Amino acid sequence: MPAPETVGVVIPAYKEQDNIAALIRRLREVLPEAWIVVVDDSPDLATVQAAEGAKAGLALAERVKALHREGKGGRGSAVLAGMKWLKESGCGRVVEMDADFSHPPDEIPAHLAAAREAGLDLLIGSRYLPGSKIEDWPIRRRLFSRFANAMARLCLGIPITDYTNGFRFYSARALEEVVERCGQLGSGFIALSEILVKVDLAGLKLGERPTRFINRTRGESSVGVKEITQSMAGLWRIFRYQRAALRGRP
């Protein structure tokens, strides 16, 4: 069983066979003892096979797991499934990141150290703090990201700059809260906002650090019109949930 501070990494994936093996190998270099779980919703097994192939000759290969799910269950539900597996494996801190190298693995040790030092339960790598950088992102994606963050900030009022980046660092307390209470208000990208609201309502400590966000160079994004529409509807559900919870407080 891992020590309480052993780090786990959860990677939601969809058609990431061109990226996942290289990412696993790089993660093992920056986090030699980490547990890594890939939760794959692809229509075939190519991503899982690539992840399994990356384990060959890898130290602590038994700490790398690829889970394949039938059907596209959504990014949020994939993250929750992976976090549950990591919690059951005994991990005390969890990193959430994308599979396409948009979140630099080299930043992870510094973010983890900062979260520990500041006593943060949830640290977000923010694309919108001074010192952050976004590289090679199409203008359409930039505009949508800005709009989505502005809407989330207006509706939910949590004082952070980036609600929608999935580069996150969770303490054991936040991991417990997320596994036990999240996943009820949406299964896609909106789960990022649901997690924020429920961690905040639980009185846990949130924070952000600048990050470098790099647009993918291989594979394809899973964000489409359906995901965007579901996210807007999900934001309304989360807003109503948050207001009801705040009214119920003494």
LUMZAMI-263968 format. One record per residue (C-alpha): x, y, z; residue number from 1; residue in one letter. Coordinates in steps of 0.05 Angstrom, whole numbers. Each point is the difference from the previous one (the first is absolute). Layout:
BEGIN
east = X; north = Y; up = Z; resi = NUM; resn = A $
...
***
This chain:
BEGIN
east = 0; north = 0; up = 0; resi = 1; resn = M $
east = 28; north = 69; up = -18; resi = 2; resn = P $
east = 19; north = 50; up = 53; resi = 3; resn = A $
east = -52; north = 55; up = 13; resi = 4; resn = P $
east = 39; north = 52; up = -41; resi = 5; resn = E $
east = 9; north = -45; up = -60; resi = 6; resn = T $
east = -23; north = 37; up = -62; resi = 7; resn = V $
east = -50; north = -27; up = -49; resi = 8; resn = G $
east = -13; north = 28; up = -70; resi = 9; resn = V $
east = -67; north = -6; up = -35; resi = 10; resn = V $
east = -2; north = 10; up = -76; resi = 11; resn = I $
east = -67; north = 0; up = -36; resi = 12; resn = P $
east = 11; north = -21; up = -72; resi = 13; resn = A $
east = -37; north = -4; up = -66; resi = 14; resn = Y $
east = 37; north = -24; up = -62; resi = 15; resn = K $
east = 68; north = 17; up = 30; resi = 16; resn = E $
east = 41; north = -58; up = -27; resi = 17; resn = Q $
east = 49; north = 49; up = -31; resi = 18; resn = D $
east = 15; north = 34; up = 67; resi = 19; resn = N $
east = -12; north = -46; up = 58; resi = 20; resn = I $
east = 63; north = -44; up = 0; resi = 21; resn = A $
east = 47; north = 60; up = -3; resi = 22; resn = A $
east = -40; north = 34; up = 55; resi = 23; resn = L $
east = 4; north = -60; up = 46; resi = 24; resn = I $
east = 75; north = -6; up = -10; resi = 25; resn = R $
east = 10; north = 74; up = 14; resi = 26; resn = R $
east = -43; north = -3; up = 63; resi = 27; resn = L $
east = 42; north = -57; up = 26; resi = 28; resn = R $
east = 62; north = 43; up = -9; resi = 29; resn = E $
east = -28; north = 60; up = 39; resi = 30; resn = V $
east = -39; north = -43; up = 51; resi = 31; resn = L $
east = 39; north = -65; up = 6; resi = 32; resn = P $
east = -47; north = -32; up = 51; resi = 33; resn = E $
east = -67; north = 27; up = -23; resi = 34; resn = A $
east = -61; north = -42; up = -14; resi = 35; resn = W $
east = -29; north = 16; up = -69; resi = 36; resn = I $
east = -69; north = -17; up = -25; resi = 37; resn = V $
east = -24; north = 13; up = -71; resi = 38; resn = V $
east = -76; north = -1; up = -8; resi = 39; resn = V $
east = -15; north = -10; up = -73; resi = 40; resn = D $
east = -68; north = 10; up = -34; resi = 41; resn = D $
east = 25; north = -13; up = -71; resi = 42; resn = S $
east = -42; north = -43; up = -48; resi = 43; resn = P $
east = 59; north = -48; up = -7; resi = 44; resn = D $
east = 57; north = -26; up = 43; resi = 45; resn = L $
east = 57; north = 37; up = -34; resi = 46; resn = A $
east = 11; north = 49; up = 58; resi = 47; resn = T $
east = -2; north = -56; up = 52; resi = 48; resn = V $
east = 48; north = -42; up = -41; resi = 49; resn = Q $
east = 48; north = 58; up = -6; resi = 50; resn = A $
east = -4; north = 13; up = 75; resi = 51; resn = A $
east = 12; north = -73; up = 16; resi = 52; resn = E $
east = 59; north = -1; up = -49; resi = 53; resn = G $
east = 32; north = 58; up = 36; resi = 54; resn = A $
east = 5; north = -43; up = 63; resi = 55; resn = K $
east = 51; north = -46; up = -31; resi = 56; resn = A $
east = 66; north = 9; up = 36; resi = 57; resn = G $
east = -30; north = 55; up = 44; resi = 58; resn = L $
east = 18; north = 2; up = 74; resi = 59; resn = A $
east = -60; north = -14; up = 44; resi = 60; resn = L $
east = -41; north = -20; up = -61; resi = 61; resn = A $
east = -54; north = -28; up = 45; resi = 62; resn = E $
east = -16; north = 71; up = 20; resi = 63; resn = R $
east = -23; north = 17; up = -71; resi = 64; resn = V $
east = -72; north = -18; up = -17; resi = 65; resn = K $
east = -41; north = 10; up = -63; resi = 66; resn = A $
east = -76; north = -4; up = 8; resi = 67; resn = L $
east = -43; north = -5; up = -62; resi = 68; resn = H $
east = -73; north = 19; up = 4; resi = 69; resn = R $
east = -53; north = -15; up = -52; resi = 70; resn = E $
east = -29; north = 63; up = -30; resi = 71; resn = G $
east = 20; north = 72; up = 9; resi = 72; resn = K $
east = -19; north = 12; up = 73; resi = 73; resn = G $
east = 29; north = 70; up = 4; resi = 74; resn = G $
east = 63; north = 31; up = 27; resi = 75; resn = R $
east = -28; north = 12; up = 69; resi = 76; resn = G $
east = -23; north = -71; up = 11; resi = 77; resn = S $
east = 67; north = -26; up = -26; resi = 78; resn = A $
east = 37; north = 43; up = 50; resi = 79; resn = V $
east = -45; north = -24; up = 57; resi = 80; resn = L $
east = 10; north = -73; up = -19; resi = 81; resn = A $
east = 75; north = 10; up = 0; resi = 82; resn = G $
east = 0; north = 37; up = 66; resi = 83; resn = M $
east = -40; north = -55; up = 32; resi = 84; resn = K $
east = 51; north = -51; up = -24; resi = 85; resn = W $
east = 58; north = 42; up = 27; resi = 86; resn = L $
east = -35; north = 10; up = 67; resi = 87; resn = K $
east = -11; north = -74; up = 7; resi = 88; resn = E $
east = 73; north = -11; up = -17; resi = 89; resn = S $
east = 18; north = 44; up = 60; resi = 90; resn = G $
east = 25; north = 63; up = -34; resi = 91; resn = C $
east = 1; north = 63; up = 43; resi = 92; resn = G $
east = 7; north = 52; up = -55; resi = 93; resn = R $
east = -28; north = -1; up = -70; resi = 94; resn = V $
east = 19; north = 37; up = -63; resi = 95; resn = V $
east = -52; north = 8; up = -55; resi = 96; resn = E $
east = 26; north = 15; up = -70; resi = 97; resn = M $
east = -16; north = -8; up = -74; resi = 98; resn = D $
east = 31; north = -53; up = -43; resi = 99; resn = A $
east = 24; north = 45; up = -57; resi = 100; resn = D $
east = 59; north = 36; up = 33; resi = 101; resn = F $
east = -39; north = 65; up = 6; resi = 102; resn = S $
east = 18; north = -4; up = 74; resi = 103; resn = H $
east = 76; north = -2; up = 7; resi = 104; resn = P $
east = 22; north = -60; up = 43; resi = 105; resn = P $
east = 63; north = 38; up = 20; resi = 106; resn = D $
east = -42; north = 50; up = 40; resi = 107; resn = E $
east = -31; north = -54; up = 44; resi = 108; resn = I $
east = 53; north = -4; up = 56; resi = 109; resn = P $
east = -1; north = 75; up = 10; resi = 110; resn = A $
east = -76; north = 3; up = 3; resi = 111; resn = H $
east = -2; north = -58; up = 49; resi = 112; resn = L $
east = 52; north = 33; up = 45; resi = 113; resn = A $
east = -37; north = 66; up = -2; resi = 114; resn = A $
east = -66; north = -33; up = 18; resi = 115; resn = A $
east = 32; north = -35; up = 60; resi = 116; resn = R $
east = 35; north = 63; up = 24; resi = 117; resn = E $
east = -63; north = 43; up = -4; resi = 118; resn = A $
east = -45; north = -54; up = 29; resi = 119; resn = G $
east = -44; north = 0; up = -62; resi = 120; resn = L $
east = -53; north = -54; up = -9; resi = 121; resn = D $
east = -9; north = 17; up = -74; resi = 122; resn = L $
east = 51; north = 36; up = -42; resi = 123; resn = L $
east = -17; north = 19; up = -71; resi = 124; resn = I $
east = 51; north = 13; up = -55; resi = 125; resn = G $
east = -30; north = 65; up = -27; resi = 126; resn = S $
east = 9; north = 24; up = -71; resi = 127; resn = R $
east = -23; north = 70; up = 20; resi = 128; resn = Y $
east = 47; north = 22; up = 55; resi = 129; resn = L $
east = 58; north = 48; up = -12; resi = 130; resn = P $
east = 58; north = -43; up = -22; resi = 131; resn = G $
east = -44; north = -52; up = -34; resi = 132; resn = S $
east = 6; north = -14; up = -74; resi = 133; resn = K $
east = -45; north = -31; up = -54; resi = 134; resn = I $
east = 35; north = -26; up = -62; resi = 135; resn = E $
east = -29; north = -16; up = -69; resi = 136; resn = D $
east = -73; north = 1; up = 20; resi = 137; resn = W $
east = -50; north = 18; up = -56; resi = 138; resn = P $
east = -37; north = 65; up = 11; resi = 139; resn = I $
east = -67; north = -37; up = 3; resi = 140; resn = R $
east = 24; north = -42; up = 59; resi = 141; resn = R $
east = 29; north = 62; up = 35; resi = 142; resn = R $
east = -66; north = 37; up = -7; resi = 143; resn = L $
east = -41; north = -59; up = 25; resi = 144; resn = F $
east = 46; north = -10; up = 60; resi = 145; resn = S $
east = -4; north = 73; up = 19; resi = 146; resn = R $
east = -76; north = -1; up = -7; resi = 147; resn = F $
east = -8; north = -64; up = 40; resi = 148; resn = A $
east = 44; north = 26; up = 56; resi = 149; resn = N $
east = -36; north = 67; up = 2; resi = 150; resn = A $
east = -68; north = -35; up = 4; resi = 151; resn = M $
east = 24; north = -47; up = 55; resi = 152; resn = A $
east = 31; north = 57; up = 40; resi = 153; resn = R $
east = -64; north = 42; up = -7; resi = 154; resn = L $
east = -46; north = -58; up = 21; resi = 155; resn = C $
east = 42; north = -34; up = 54; resi = 156; resn = L $
east = 41; north = 57; up = 28; resi = 157; resn = G $
east = 60; north = -41; up = 23; resi = 158; resn = I $
east = 62; north = 45; up = -2; resi = 159; resn = P $
east = 43; north = -37; up = -50; resi = 160; resn = I $
east = 19; north = 17; up = -71; resi = 161; resn = T $
east = -5; north = -67; up = -35; resi = 162; resn = D $
east = -61; north = -44; up = 12; resi = 163; resn = Y $
east = 10; north = -43; up = -62; resi = 164; resn = T $
east = 72; north = -24; up = -1; resi = 165; resn = N $
east = 7; north = -72; up = 19; resi = 166; resn = G $
east = 71; north = 6; up = 28; resi = 167; resn = F $
east = -15; north = -9; up = 74; resi = 168; resn = R $
east = 32; north = -24; up = 64; resi = 169; resn = F $
east = -42; north = -31; up = 56; resi = 170; resn = Y $
east = 16; north = -13; up = 73; resi = 171; resn = S $
east = -26; north = -63; up = 35; resi = 172; resn = A $
east = -57; north = 40; up = 30; resi = 173; resn = R $
east = -20; north = 27; up = -69; resi = 174; resn = A $
east = 6; north = -69; up = -30; resi = 175; resn = L $
east = -48; north = -27; up = 52; resi = 176; resn = E $
east = -49; north = 56; up = -13; resi = 177; resn = E $
east = 2; north = -9; up = -76; resi = 178; resn = V $
east = -8; north = -75; up = 0; resi = 179; resn = V $
east = -56; north = 1; up = 51; resi = 180; resn = E $
east = -40; north = 60; up = -24; resi = 181; resn = R $
east = 15; north = 18; up = -72; resi = 182; resn = C $
east = -27; north = -26; up = -66; resi = 183; resn = G $
east = -74; north = 14; up = 13; resi = 184; resn = Q $
east = -7; north = 64; up = -42; resi = 185; resn = L $
east = 32; north = -19; up = -66; resi = 186; resn = G $
east = 49; north = -50; up = -30; resi = 187; resn = S $
east = 38; north = 44; up = -49; resi = 188; resn = G $
east = 44; north = 61; up = 7; resi = 189; resn = F $
east = -51; north = 32; up = 47; resi = 190; resn = I $
east = 25; north = -48; up = 54; resi = 191; resn = A $
east = 60; north = 47; up = 7; resi = 192; resn = L $
east = -47; north = 54; up = 27; resi = 193; resn = S $
east = -40; north = -49; up = 42; resi = 194; resn = E $
east = 64; north = -22; up = 34; resi = 195; resn = I $
east = 20; north = 72; up = 14; resi = 196; resn = L $
east = -67; north = 17; up = 31; resi = 197; resn = V $
east = -4; north = -61; up = 44; resi = 198; resn = K $
east = 72; north = 7; up = 24; resi = 199; resn = V $
east = -14; north = 73; up = 15; resi = 200; resn = D $
east = -65; north = -15; up = 37; resi = 201; resn = L $
east = 37; north = -52; up = 42; resi = 202; resn = A $
east = 45; north = 56; up = 25; resi = 203; resn = G $
east = 63; north = -27; up = -32; resi = 204; resn = L $
east = 56; north = 46; up = -23; resi = 205; resn = K $
east = 6; north = 18; up = -73; resi = 206; resn = L $
east = 57; north = 33; up = -38; resi = 207; resn = G $
east = 31; north = 11; up = -68; resi = 208; resn = E $
east = 69; north = 5; up = -32; resi = 209; resn = R $
east = 21; north = 23; up = -69; resi = 210; resn = P $
east = 8; north = -54; up = -53; resi = 211; resn = T $
east = 21; north = -8; up = -72; resi = 212; resn = R $
east = -56; north = -28; up = -43; resi = 213; resn = F $
east = 22; north = -31; up = -67; resi = 214; resn = I $
east = -50; north = -17; up = -54; resi = 215; resn = N $
east = 4; north = -73; up = -22; resi = 216; resn = R $
east = 43; north = -18; up = -59; resi = 217; resn = T $
east = -25; north = -72; up = -7; resi = 218; resn = R $
east = -68; north = -32; up = 5; resi = 219; resn = G $
east = -67; north = 35; up = 2; resi = 220; resn = E $
east = -39; north = 40; up = 52; resi = 221; resn = S $
east = -61; north = -32; up = 30; resi = 222; resn = S $
east = -35; north = 67; up = 10; resi = 223; resn = V $
east = -58; north = 9; up = -48; resi = 224; resn = G $
east = -66; north = 37; up = -6; resi = 225; resn = V $
east = -34; north = -53; up = 44; resi = 226; resn = K $
east = 50; north = 9; up = 56; resi = 227; resn = E $
east = -6; north = 76; up = -3; resi = 228; resn = I $
east = -77; north = -3; up = 2; resi = 229; resn = T $
east = 2; north = -49; up = 58; resi = 230; resn = Q $
east = 49; north = 44; up = 38; resi = 231; resn = S $
east = -45; north = 61; up = -4; resi = 232; resn = M $
east = -60; north = -41; up = 25; resi = 233; resn = A $
east = 44; north = -30; up = 54; resi = 234; resn = G $
east = 23; north = 68; up = 24; resi = 235; resn = L $
east = -73; north = 19; up = 13; resi = 236; resn = W $
east = -9; north = -65; up = 41; resi = 237; resn = R $
east = 62; north = 15; up = 41; resi = 238; resn = I $
east = -21; north = 72; up = 12; resi = 239; resn = F $
east = -67; north = -24; up = 27; resi = 240; resn = R $
east = 34; north = -53; up = 43; resi = 241; resn = Y $
east = 49; north = 51; up = 29; resi = 242; resn = Q $
east = -55; north = 50; up = 16; resi = 243; resn = R $
east = -42; north = -53; up = 34; resi = 244; resn = A $
east = 59; north = -24; up = 41; resi = 245; resn = A $
east = 18; north = 71; up = 22; resi = 246; resn = L $
east = -73; north = 14; up = 20; resi = 247; resn = R $
east = 1; north = -63; up = 42; resi = 248; resn = G $
east = 59; north = 23; up = 42; resi = 249; resn = R $
east = -12; north = 28; up = 69; resi = 250; resn = P $
***
